[in-house]
Amino acid sequence: MAKSRPMHSRAKPVTELNRRRADTVTELLGRYTKNLKFDADAAVTDLLTDLMHFCHQHRLDFSDQLRRSALHFESEVNER
């Protein structure tokens, strides 16, 4: 499994709510990979690729969605 790289050089403490958000995604990715050997890097890549297909099918701009989610992430990381 690929090692996770921190998104920020100075990581902030993880709030309980953000820990639960990450745990939810861990569960989703486990189901998404059908509980085969879990490779987080490959699972995230596959999920993002499928989200791109979903956006294309529903005429959503994936890049806009990704930028918006990055803003949400920054806001959630900075919650206290």
PyMOL Python script that loads the backbone (N, CA, C, O; Angstrom):
from pymol import cmd

cmd.read_pdbstr("""\
ATOM      1  N   MET A   1       0.842  -1.167   0.000  1.00  0.00           N
ATOM      2  CA  MET A   1       0.000   0.000   0.000  1.00  0.00           C
ATOM      3  C   MET A   1       0.895   1.240   0.000  1.00  0.00           C
ATOM      4  O   MET A   1       1.893   1.302   0.717  1.00  0.00           O
ATOM      5  N   ALA A   2       0.519   2.218  -0.813  1.00  0.00           N
ATOM      6  CA  ALA A   2       1.297   3.452  -0.868  1.00  0.00           C
ATOM      7  C   ALA A   2       1.130   4.233   0.424  1.00  0.00           C
ATOM      8  O   ALA A   2       0.048   4.270   1.009  1.00  0.00           O
ATOM      9  N   LYS A   3       2.215   4.855   0.859  1.00  0.00           N
ATOM     10  CA  LYS A   3       2.141   5.661   2.068  1.00  0.00           C
ATOM     11  C   LYS A   3       1.415   6.955   1.772  1.00  0.00           C
ATOM     12  O   LYS A   3       1.590   7.548   0.708  1.00  0.00           O
ATOM     13  N   SER A   4       0.601   7.390   2.714  1.00  0.00           N
ATOM     14  CA  SER A   4      -0.090   8.656   2.567  1.00  0.00           C
ATOM     15  C   SER A   4       0.898   9.785   2.765  1.00  0.00           C
ATOM     16  O   SER A   4       1.767   9.723   3.635  1.00  0.00           O
ATOM     17  N   ARG A   5       0.758  10.805   1.957  1.00  0.00           N
ATOM     18  CA  ARG A   5       1.593  11.992   2.105  1.00  0.00           C
ATOM     19  C   ARG A   5       0.739  13.089   2.693  1.00  0.00           C
ATOM     20  O   ARG A   5      -0.403  13.270   2.270  1.00  0.00           O
ATOM     21  N   PRO A   6       1.256  13.824   3.652  1.00  0.00           N
ATOM     22  CA  PRO A   6       0.473  14.919   4.232  1.00  0.00           C
ATOM     23  C   PRO A   6       0.205  15.980   3.182  1.00  0.00           C
ATOM     24  O   PRO A   6       1.057  16.256   2.336  1.00  0.00           O
ATOM     25  N   MET A   7      -0.992  16.583   3.236  1.00  0.00           N
ATOM     26  CA  MET A   7      -1.349  17.615   2.287  1.00  0.00           C
ATOM     27  C   MET A   7      -0.702  18.945   2.652  1.00  0.00           C
ATOM     28  O   MET A   7      -0.504  19.800   1.789  1.00  0.00           O
ATOM     29  N   HIS A   8      -0.377  19.116   3.907  1.00  0.00           N
ATOM     30  CA  HIS A   8       0.201  20.367   4.370  1.00  0.00           C
ATOM     31  C   HIS A   8       1.476  20.067   5.135  1.00  0.00           C
ATOM     32  O   HIS A   8       1.585  19.038   5.802  1.00  0.00           O
ATOM     33  N   SER A   9       2.442  20.973   5.034  1.00  0.00           N
ATOM     34  CA  SER A   9       3.687  20.748   5.755  1.00  0.00           C
ATOM     35  C   SER A   9       3.477  20.840   7.258  1.00  0.00           C
ATOM     36  O   SER A   9       4.153  20.154   8.025  1.00  0.00           O
ATOM     37  N   ARG A  10       2.539  21.689   7.682  1.00  0.00           N
ATOM     38  CA  ARG A  10       2.237  21.803   9.113  1.00  0.00           C
ATOM     39  C   ARG A  10       0.816  21.309   9.326  1.00  0.00           C
ATOM     40  O   ARG A  10      -0.137  22.083   9.243  1.00  0.00           O
ATOM     41  N   ALA A  11       0.679  20.030   9.599  1.00  0.00           N
ATOM     42  CA  ALA A  11      -0.641  19.437   9.762  1.00  0.00           C
ATOM     43  C   ALA A  11      -1.307  19.957  11.027  1.00  0.00           C
ATOM     44  O   ALA A  11      -0.674  20.097  12.073  1.00  0.00           O
ATOM     45  N   LYS A  12      -2.591  20.238  10.905  1.00  0.00           N
ATOM     46  CA  LYS A  12      -3.374  20.679  12.049  1.00  0.00           C
ATOM     47  C   LYS A  12      -3.976  19.452  12.723  1.00  0.00           C
ATOM     48  O   LYS A  12      -4.153  18.416  12.082  1.00  0.00           O
ATOM     49  N   PRO A  13      -4.290  19.562  14.002  1.00  0.00           N
ATOM     50  CA  PRO A  13      -4.926  18.431  14.678  1.00  0.00           C
ATOM     51  C   PRO A  13      -6.257  18.091  13.998  1.00  0.00           C
ATOM     52  O   PRO A  13      -6.976  18.972  13.527  1.00  0.00           O
ATOM     53  N   VAL A  14      -6.557  16.819  13.960  1.00  0.00           N
ATOM     54  CA  VAL A  14      -7.794  16.355  13.334  1.00  0.00           C
ATOM     55  C   VAL A  14      -8.927  16.445  14.349  1.00  0.00           C
ATOM     56  O   VAL A  14      -8.826  15.923  15.458  1.00  0.00           O
ATOM     57  N   THR A  15     -10.011  17.118  13.952  1.00  0.00           N
ATOM     58  CA  THR A  15     -11.173  17.202  14.833  1.00  0.00           C
ATOM     59  C   THR A  15     -11.917  15.875  14.792  1.00  0.00           C
ATOM     60  O   THR A  15     -11.726  15.077  13.875  1.00  0.00           O
ATOM     61  N   GLU A  16     -12.751  15.647  15.771  1.00  0.00           N
ATOM     62  CA  GLU A  16     -13.547  14.414  15.811  1.00  0.00           C
ATOM     63  C   GLU A  16     -14.459  14.322  14.594  1.00  0.00           C
ATOM     64  O   GLU A  16     -14.603  13.248  14.010  1.00  0.00           O
ATOM     65  N   LEU A  17     -15.075  15.435  14.207  1.00  0.00           N
ATOM     66  CA  LEU A  17     -15.958  15.435  13.038  1.00  0.00           C
ATOM     67  C   LEU A  17     -15.182  15.061  11.781  1.00  0.00           C
ATOM     68  O   LEU A  17     -15.663  14.256  10.983  1.00  0.00           O
ATOM     69  N   ASN A  18     -13.995  15.626  11.586  1.00  0.00           N
ATOM     70  CA  ASN A  18     -13.199  15.288  10.407  1.00  0.00           C
ATOM     71  C   ASN A  18     -12.691  13.855  10.454  1.00  0.00           C
ATOM     72  O   ASN A  18     -12.544  13.216   9.413  1.00  0.00           O
ATOM     73  N   ARG A  19     -12.425  13.348  11.643  1.00  0.00           N
ATOM     74  CA  ARG A  19     -12.047  11.937  11.785  1.00  0.00           C
ATOM     75  C   ARG A  19     -13.204  11.038  11.341  1.00  0.00           C
ATOM     76  O   ARG A  19     -12.992  10.031  10.665  1.00  0.00           O
ATOM     77  N   ARG A  20     -14.424  11.410  11.726  1.00  0.00           N
ATOM     78  CA  ARG A  20     -15.605  10.630  11.304  1.00  0.00           C
ATOM     79  C   ARG A  20     -15.792  10.717   9.792  1.00  0.00           C
ATOM     80  O   ARG A  20     -16.153   9.729   9.154  1.00  0.00           O
ATOM     81  N   ARG A  21     -15.549  11.890   9.219  1.00  0.00           N
ATOM     82  CA  ARG A  21     -15.646  12.039   7.757  1.00  0.00           C
ATOM     83  C   ARG A  21     -14.660  11.103   7.072  1.00  0.00           C
ATOM     84  O   ARG A  21     -15.018  10.419   6.113  1.00  0.00           O
ATOM     85  N   ALA A  22     -13.429  11.066   7.553  1.00  0.00           N
ATOM     86  CA  ALA A  22     -12.414  10.191   6.963  1.00  0.00           C
ATOM     87  C   ALA A  22     -12.781   8.718   7.162  1.00  0.00           C
ATOM     88  O   ALA A  22     -12.569   7.904   6.264  1.00  0.00           O
ATOM     89  N   ASP A  23     -13.324   8.373   8.322  1.00  0.00           N
ATOM     90  CA  ASP A  23     -13.743   6.993   8.577  1.00  0.00           C
ATOM     91  C   ASP A  23     -14.853   6.565   7.615  1.00  0.00           C
ATOM     92  O   ASP A  23     -14.883   5.420   7.164  1.00  0.00           O
ATOM     93  N   THR A  24     -15.763   7.489   7.305  1.00  0.00           N
ATOM     94  CA  THR A  24     -16.836   7.200   6.353  1.00  0.00           C
ATOM     95  C   THR A  24     -16.257   6.865   4.986  1.00  0.00           C
ATOM     96  O   THR A  24     -16.718   5.935   4.324  1.00  0.00           O
ATOM     97  N   VAL A  25     -15.251   7.617   4.563  1.00  0.00           N
ATOM     98  CA  VAL A  25     -14.621   7.364   3.274  1.00  0.00           C
ATOM     99  C   VAL A  25     -13.863   6.035   3.301  1.00  0.00           C
ATOM    100  O   VAL A  25     -13.857   5.308   2.308  1.00  0.00           O
ATOM    101  N   THR A  26     -13.231   5.716   4.416  1.00  0.00           N
ATOM    102  CA  THR A  26     -12.553   4.431   4.543  1.00  0.00           C
ATOM    103  C   THR A  26     -13.542   3.289   4.336  1.00  0.00           C
ATOM    104  O   THR A  26     -13.238   2.314   3.648  1.00  0.00           O
ATOM    105  N   GLU A  27     -14.718   3.412   4.929  1.00  0.00           N
ATOM    106  CA  GLU A  27     -15.762   2.390   4.749  1.00  0.00           C
ATOM    107  C   GLU A  27     -16.213   2.327   3.295  1.00  0.00           C
ATOM    108  O   GLU A  27     -16.366   1.242   2.735  1.00  0.00           O
ATOM    109  N   LEU A  28     -16.425   3.492   2.685  1.00  0.00           N
ATOM    110  CA  LEU A  28     -16.846   3.548   1.283  1.00  0.00           C
ATOM    111  C   LEU A  28     -15.814   2.888   0.383  1.00  0.00           C
ATOM    112  O   LEU A  28     -16.165   2.078  -0.475  1.00  0.00           O
ATOM    113  N   LEU A  29     -14.541   3.228   0.574  1.00  0.00           N
ATOM    114  CA  LEU A  29     -13.496   2.654  -0.263  1.00  0.00           C
ATOM    115  C   LEU A  29     -13.372   1.147  -0.050  1.00  0.00           C
ATOM    116  O   LEU A  29     -13.067   0.409  -0.987  1.00  0.00           O
ATOM    117  N   GLY A  30     -13.606   0.695   1.164  1.00  0.00           N
ATOM    118  CA  GLY A  30     -13.595  -0.743   1.424  1.00  0.00           C
ATOM    119  C   GLY A  30     -14.684  -1.454   0.644  1.00  0.00           C
ATOM    120  O   GLY A  30     -14.456  -2.530   0.092  1.00  0.00           O
ATOM    121  N   ARG A  31     -15.870  -0.856   0.596  1.00  0.00           N
ATOM    122  CA  ARG A  31     -16.965  -1.429  -0.199  1.00  0.00           C
ATOM    123  C   ARG A  31     -16.665  -1.273  -1.683  1.00  0.00           C
ATOM    124  O   ARG A  31     -16.948  -2.167  -2.481  1.00  0.00           O
ATOM    125  N   TYR A  32     -16.092  -0.136  -2.044  1.00  0.00           N
ATOM    126  CA  TYR A  32     -15.800   0.152  -3.438  1.00  0.00           C
ATOM    127  C   TYR A  32     -14.822  -0.865  -4.021  1.00  0.00           C
ATOM    128  O   TYR A  32     -14.966  -1.265  -5.176  1.00  0.00           O
ATOM    129  N   THR A  33     -13.849  -1.277  -3.253  1.00  0.00           N
ATOM    130  CA  THR A  33     -12.872  -2.261  -3.722  1.00  0.00           C
ATOM    131  C   THR A  33     -13.353  -3.682  -3.453  1.00  0.00           C
ATOM    132  O   THR A  33     -12.614  -4.648  -3.644  1.00  0.00           O
ATOM    133  N   LYS A  34     -14.589  -3.795  -3.012  1.00  0.00           N
ATOM    134  CA  LYS A  34     -15.204  -5.095  -2.728  1.00  0.00           C
ATOM    135  C   LYS A  34     -14.365  -5.915  -1.755  1.00  0.00           C
ATOM    136  O   LYS A  34     -14.271  -7.139  -1.843  1.00  0.00           O
ATOM    137  N   ASN A  35     -13.755  -5.177  -0.816  1.00  0.00           N
ATOM    138  CA  ASN A  35     -12.963  -5.791   0.255  1.00  0.00           C
ATOM    139  C   ASN A  35     -11.853  -6.695  -0.256  1.00  0.00           C
ATOM    140  O   ASN A  35     -11.424  -7.614   0.442  1.00  0.00           O
ATOM    141  N   LEU A  36     -11.384  -6.434  -1.482  1.00  0.00           N
ATOM    142  CA  LEU A  36     -10.182  -7.123  -1.947  1.00  0.00           C
ATOM    143  C   LEU A  36      -9.009  -6.501  -1.207  1.00  0.00           C
ATOM    144  O   LEU A  36      -9.206  -5.658  -0.332  1.00  0.00           O
ATOM    145  N   LYS A  37      -7.806  -6.903  -1.544  1.00  0.00           N
ATOM    146  CA  LYS A  37      -6.657  -6.302  -0.885  1.00  0.00           C
ATOM    147  C   LYS A  37      -6.758  -4.782  -1.028  1.00  0.00           C
ATOM    148  O   LYS A  37      -6.729  -4.257  -2.141  1.00  0.00           O
ATOM    149  N   PHE A  38      -6.874  -4.088   0.082  1.00  0.00           N
ATOM    150  CA  PHE A  38      -7.127  -2.654   0.082  1.00  0.00           C
ATOM    151  C   PHE A  38      -5.859  -1.890  -0.269  1.00  0.00           C
ATOM    152  O   PHE A  38      -4.860  -1.957   0.447  1.00  0.00           O
ATOM    153  N   ASP A  39      -5.914  -1.172  -1.368  1.00  0.00           N
ATOM    154  CA  ASP A  39      -4.828  -0.297  -1.802  1.00  0.00           C
ATOM    155  C   ASP A  39      -5.430   1.098  -1.885  1.00  0.00           C
ATOM    156  O   ASP A  39      -6.116   1.428  -2.852  1.00  0.00           O
ATOM    157  N   ALA A  40      -5.173   1.917  -0.864  1.00  0.00           N
ATOM    158  CA  ALA A  40      -5.818   3.229  -0.761  1.00  0.00           C
ATOM    159  C   ALA A  40      -5.533   4.090  -1.988  1.00  0.00           C
ATOM    160  O   ALA A  40      -6.434   4.767  -2.485  1.00  0.00           O
ATOM    161  N   ASP A  41      -4.320   4.076  -2.475  1.00  0.00           N
ATOM    162  CA  ASP A  41      -3.959   4.903  -3.623  1.00  0.00           C
ATOM    163  C   ASP A  41      -4.777   4.507  -4.846  1.00  0.00           C
ATOM    164  O   ASP A  41      -5.357   5.366  -5.511  1.00  0.00           O
ATOM    165  N   ALA A  42      -4.827   3.221  -5.143  1.00  0.00           N
ATOM    166  CA  ALA A  42      -5.577   2.739  -6.308  1.00  0.00           C
ATOM    167  C   ALA A  42      -7.077   2.960  -6.125  1.00  0.00           C
ATOM    168  O   ALA A  42      -7.771   3.322  -7.076  1.00  0.00           O
ATOM    169  N   ALA A  43      -7.576   2.745  -4.916  1.00  0.00           N
ATOM    170  CA  ALA A  43      -9.007   2.910  -4.663  1.00  0.00           C
ATOM    171  C   ALA A  43      -9.439   4.364  -4.853  1.00  0.00           C
ATOM    172  O   ALA A  43     -10.485   4.627  -5.446  1.00  0.00           O
ATOM    173  N   VAL A  44      -8.645   5.302  -4.354  1.00  0.00           N
ATOM    174  CA  VAL A  44      -8.979   6.724  -4.509  1.00  0.00           C
ATOM    175  C   VAL A  44      -8.928   7.107  -5.987  1.00  0.00           C
ATOM    176  O   VAL A  44      -9.800   7.824  -6.478  1.00  0.00           O
ATOM    177  N   THR A  45      -7.907   6.629  -6.691  1.00  0.00           N
ATOM    178  CA  THR A  45      -7.804   6.926  -8.125  1.00  0.00           C
ATOM    179  C   THR A  45      -9.014   6.397  -8.880  1.00  0.00           C
ATOM    180  O   THR A  45      -9.588   7.109  -9.703  1.00  0.00           O
ATOM    181  N   ASP A  46      -9.408   5.151  -8.609  1.00  0.00           N
ATOM    182  CA  ASP A  46     -10.576   4.567  -9.269  1.00  0.00           C
ATOM    183  C   ASP A  46     -11.852   5.336  -8.940  1.00  0.00           C
ATOM    184  O   ASP A  46     -12.680   5.583  -9.816  1.00  0.00           O
ATOM    185  N   LEU A  47     -12.004   5.711  -7.676  1.00  0.00           N
ATOM    186  CA  LEU A  47     -13.194   6.445  -7.268  1.00  0.00           C
ATOM    187  C   LEU A  47     -13.247   7.813  -7.952  1.00  0.00           C
ATOM    188  O   LEU A  47     -14.299   8.218  -8.445  1.00  0.00           O
ATOM    189  N   LEU A  48     -12.126   8.519  -7.983  1.00  0.00           N
ATOM    190  CA  LEU A  48     -12.101   9.826  -8.648  1.00  0.00           C
ATOM    191  C   LEU A  48     -12.389   9.693 -10.144  1.00  0.00           C
ATOM    192  O   LEU A  48     -13.092  10.523 -10.721  1.00  0.00           O
ATOM    193  N   THR A  49     -11.848   8.654 -10.762  1.00  0.00           N
ATOM    194  CA  THR A  49     -12.114   8.423 -12.184  1.00  0.00           C
ATOM    195  C   THR A  49     -13.601   8.191 -12.416  1.00  0.00           C
ATOM    196  O   THR A  49     -14.182   8.748 -13.348  1.00  0.00           O
ATOM    197  N   ASP A  50     -14.213   7.376 -11.575  1.00  0.00           N
ATOM    198  CA  ASP A  50     -15.647   7.122 -11.715  1.00  0.00           C
ATOM    199  C   ASP A  50     -16.468   8.370 -11.421  1.00  0.00           C
ATOM    200  O   ASP A  50     -17.515   8.575 -12.036  1.00  0.00           O
ATOM    201  N   LEU A  51     -16.013   9.204 -10.494  1.00  0.00           N
ATOM    202  CA  LEU A  51     -16.692  10.477 -10.249  1.00  0.00           C
ATOM    203  C   LEU A  51     -16.590  11.387 -11.477  1.00  0.00           C
ATOM    204  O   LEU A  51     -17.515  12.143 -11.775  1.00  0.00           O
ATOM    205  N   MET A  52     -15.467  11.309 -12.182  1.00  0.00           N
ATOM    206  CA  MET A  52     -15.333  12.081 -13.423  1.00  0.00           C
ATOM    207  C   MET A  52     -16.354  11.607 -14.456  1.00  0.00           C
ATOM    208  O   MET A  52     -16.969  12.423 -15.143  1.00  0.00           O
ATOM    209  N   HIS A  53     -16.533  10.287 -14.566  1.00  0.00           N
ATOM    210  CA  HIS A  53     -17.548   9.753 -15.477  1.00  0.00           C
ATOM    211  C   HIS A  53     -18.939  10.225 -15.064  1.00  0.00           C
ATOM    212  O   HIS A  53     -19.747  10.607 -15.910  1.00  0.00           O
ATOM    213  N   PHE A  54     -19.214  10.197 -13.768  1.00  0.00           N
ATOM    214  CA  PHE A  54     -20.510  10.648 -13.251  1.00  0.00           C
ATOM    215  C   PHE A  54     -20.740  12.116 -13.616  1.00  0.00           C
ATOM    216  O   PHE A  54     -21.814  12.478 -14.097  1.00  0.00           O
ATOM    217  N   CYS A  55     -19.738  12.955 -13.388  1.00  0.00           N
ATOM    218  CA  CYS A  55     -19.861  14.383 -13.709  1.00  0.00           C
ATOM    219  C   CYS A  55     -20.097  14.580 -15.202  1.00  0.00           C
ATOM    220  O   CYS A  55     -20.927  15.396 -15.602  1.00  0.00           O
ATOM    221  N   HIS A  56     -19.369  13.837 -16.018  1.00  0.00           N
ATOM    222  CA  HIS A  56     -19.547  13.945 -17.463  1.00  0.00           C
ATOM    223  C   HIS A  56     -20.974  13.579 -17.853  1.00  0.00           C
ATOM    224  O   HIS A  56     -21.606  14.283 -18.641  1.00  0.00           O
ATOM    225  N   GLN A  57     -21.478  12.481 -17.304  1.00  0.00           N
ATOM    226  CA  GLN A  57     -22.832  12.018 -17.616  1.00  0.00           C
ATOM    227  C   GLN A  57     -23.884  13.036 -17.186  1.00  0.00           C
ATOM    228  O   GLN A  57     -24.909  13.194 -17.849  1.00  0.00           O
ATOM    229  N   HIS A  58     -23.629  13.725 -16.073  1.00  0.00           N
ATOM    230  CA  HIS A  58     -24.612  14.681 -15.533  1.00  0.00           C
ATOM    231  C   HIS A  58     -24.265  16.134 -15.879  1.00  0.00           C
ATOM    232  O   HIS A  58     -24.816  17.076 -15.310  1.00  0.00           O
ATOM    233  N   ARG A  59     -23.347  16.284 -16.817  1.00  0.00           N
ATOM    234  CA  ARG A  59     -22.963  17.614 -17.318  1.00  0.00           C
ATOM    235  C   ARG A  59     -22.492  18.548 -16.191  1.00  0.00           C
ATOM    236  O   ARG A  59     -22.843  19.727 -16.149  1.00  0.00           O
ATOM    237  N   LEU A  60     -21.697  17.991 -15.296  1.00  0.00           N
ATOM    238  CA  LEU A  60     -21.066  18.771 -14.233  1.00  0.00           C
ATOM    239  C   LEU A  60     -19.591  18.910 -14.570  1.00  0.00           C
ATOM    240  O   LEU A  60     -18.988  17.987 -15.117  1.00  0.00           O
ATOM    241  N   ASP A  61     -19.019  20.036 -14.253  1.00  0.00           N
ATOM    242  CA  ASP A  61     -17.598  20.254 -14.495  1.00  0.00           C
ATOM    243  C   ASP A  61     -16.813  19.684 -13.317  1.00  0.00           C
ATOM    244  O   ASP A  61     -16.836  20.240 -12.219  1.00  0.00           O
ATOM    245  N   PHE A  62     -16.119  18.572 -13.553  1.00  0.00           N
ATOM    246  CA  PHE A  62     -15.392  17.911 -12.476  1.00  0.00           C
ATOM    247  C   PHE A  62     -14.354  18.834 -11.852  1.00  0.00           C
ATOM    248  O   PHE A  62     -14.186  18.841 -10.633  1.00  0.00           O
ATOM    249  N   SER A  63     -13.662  19.606 -12.668  1.00  0.00           N
ATOM    250  CA  SER A  63     -12.641  20.520 -12.141  1.00  0.00           C
ATOM    251  C   SER A  63     -13.260  21.548 -11.198  1.00  0.00           C
ATOM    252  O   SER A  63     -12.678  21.875 -10.164  1.00  0.00           O
ATOM    253  N   ASP A  64     -14.439  22.055 -11.555  1.00  0.00           N
ATOM    254  CA  ASP A  64     -15.133  22.987 -10.656  1.00  0.00           C
ATOM    255  C   ASP A  64     -15.513  22.298  -9.351  1.00  0.00           C
ATOM    256  O   ASP A  64     -15.384  22.879  -8.273  1.00  0.00           O
ATOM    257  N   GLN A  65     -15.978  21.065  -9.455  1.00  0.00           N
ATOM    258  CA  GLN A  65     -16.356  20.308  -8.257  1.00  0.00           C
ATOM    259  C   GLN A  65     -15.130  20.072  -7.376  1.00  0.00           C
ATOM    260  O   GLN A  65     -15.204  20.174  -6.152  1.00  0.00           O
ATOM    261  N   LEU A  66     -14.008  19.757  -8.011  1.00  0.00           N
ATOM    262  CA  LEU A  66     -12.783  19.504  -7.260  1.00  0.00           C
ATOM    263  C   LEU A  66     -12.298  20.767  -6.556  1.00  0.00           C
ATOM    264  O   LEU A  66     -11.885  20.717  -5.398  1.00  0.00           O
ATOM    265  N   ARG A  67     -12.348  21.898  -7.255  1.00  0.00           N
ATOM    266  CA  ARG A  67     -11.954  23.171  -6.624  1.00  0.00           C
ATOM    267  C   ARG A  67     -12.872  23.495  -5.446  1.00  0.00           C
ATOM    268  O   ARG A  67     -12.409  23.907  -4.383  1.00  0.00           O
ATOM    269  N   ARG A  68     -14.168  23.305  -5.644  1.00  0.00           N
ATOM    270  CA  ARG A  68     -15.127  23.587  -4.573  1.00  0.00           C
ATOM    271  C   ARG A  68     -14.868  22.667  -3.377  1.00  0.00           C
ATOM    272  O   ARG A  68     -14.916  23.107  -2.229  1.00  0.00           O
ATOM    273  N   SER A  69     -14.598  21.403  -3.650  1.00  0.00           N
ATOM    274  CA  SER A  69     -14.343  20.475  -2.542  1.00  0.00           C
ATOM    275  C   SER A  69     -13.056  20.842  -1.809  1.00  0.00           C
ATOM    276  O   SER A  69     -12.967  20.651  -0.596  1.00  0.00           O
ATOM    277  N   ALA A  70     -12.060  21.363  -2.522  1.00  0.00           N
ATOM    278  CA  ALA A  70     -10.813  21.798  -1.868  1.00  0.00           C
ATOM    279  C   ALA A  70     -11.097  22.949  -0.908  1.00  0.00           C
ATOM    280  O   ALA A  70     -10.530  23.003   0.183  1.00  0.00           O
ATOM    281  N   LEU A  71     -11.970  23.867  -1.310  1.00  0.00           N
ATOM    282  CA  LEU A  71     -12.353  24.970  -0.416  1.00  0.00           C
ATOM    283  C   LEU A  71     -13.078  24.448   0.820  1.00  0.00           C
ATOM    284  O   LEU A  71     -12.836  24.907   1.936  1.00  0.00           O
ATOM    285  N   HIS A  72     -13.973  23.478   0.607  1.00  0.00           N
ATOM    286  CA  HIS A  72     -14.692  22.879   1.743  1.00  0.00           C
ATOM    287  C   HIS A  72     -13.706  22.186   2.676  1.00  0.00           C
ATOM    288  O   HIS A  72     -13.803  22.300   3.898  1.00  0.00           O
ATOM    289  N   PHE A  73     -12.747  21.460   2.078  1.00  0.00           N
ATOM    290  CA  PHE A  73     -11.745  20.764   2.881  1.00  0.00           C
ATOM    291  C   PHE A  73     -10.970  21.746   3.746  1.00  0.00           C
ATOM    292  O   PHE A  73     -10.809  21.526   4.947  1.00  0.00           O
ATOM    293  N   GLU A  74     -10.491  22.829   3.140  1.00  0.00           N
ATOM    294  CA  GLU A  74      -9.720  23.829   3.892  1.00  0.00           C
ATOM    295  C   GLU A  74     -10.548  24.406   5.034  1.00  0.00           C
ATOM    296  O   GLU A  74     -10.047  24.604   6.141  1.00  0.00           O
ATOM    297  N   SER A  75     -11.814  24.670   4.752  1.00  0.00           N
ATOM    298  CA  SER A  75     -12.698  25.209   5.791  1.00  0.00           C
ATOM    299  C   SER A  75     -12.882  24.200   6.923  1.00  0.00           C
ATOM    300  O   SER A  75     -12.849  24.564   8.099  1.00  0.00           O
ATOM    301  N   GLU A  76     -13.076  22.935   6.563  1.00  0.00           N
ATOM    302  CA  GLU A  76     -13.298  21.896   7.572  1.00  0.00           C
ATOM    303  C   GLU A  76     -12.040  21.629   8.379  1.00  0.00           C
ATOM    304  O   GLU A  76     -12.127  21.364   9.578  1.00  0.00           O
ATOM    305  N   VAL A  77     -10.870  21.693   7.749  1.00  0.00           N
ATOM    306  CA  VAL A  77      -9.615  21.485   8.467  1.00  0.00           C
ATOM    307  C   VAL A  77      -9.389  22.610   9.478  1.00  0.00           C
ATOM    308  O   VAL A  77      -8.811  22.396  10.545  1.00  0.00           O
ATOM    309  N   ASN A  78      -9.848  23.797   9.128  1.00  0.00           N
ATOM    310  CA  ASN A  78      -9.643  24.950   9.994  1.00  0.00           C
ATOM    311  C   ASN A  78     -10.748  25.131  11.038  1.00  0.00           C
ATOM    312  O   ASN A  78     -10.720  26.089  11.810  1.00  0.00           O
ATOM    313  N   GLU A  79     -11.727  24.206  11.064  1.00  0.00           N
ATOM    314  CA  GLU A  79     -12.782  24.273  12.094  1.00  0.00           C
ATOM    315  C   GLU A  79     -12.173  24.051  13.470  1.00  0.00           C
ATOM    316  O   GLU A  79     -11.177  23.342  13.617  1.00  0.00           O
ATOM    317  N   ARG A  80     -12.758  24.641  14.430  1.00  0.00           N
ATOM    318  CA  ARG A  80     -12.327  24.415  15.829  1.00  0.00           C
ATOM    319  C   ARG A  80     -13.510  24.044  16.652  1.00  0.00           C
ATOM    320  O   ARG A  80     -13.377  23.810  17.854  1.00  0.00           O
TER     321      ARG A  80
END
""", "prot")
cmd.dss("prot")
cmd.show_as("cartoon", "prot")
cmd.util.cbc("prot")
cmd.orient("prot")
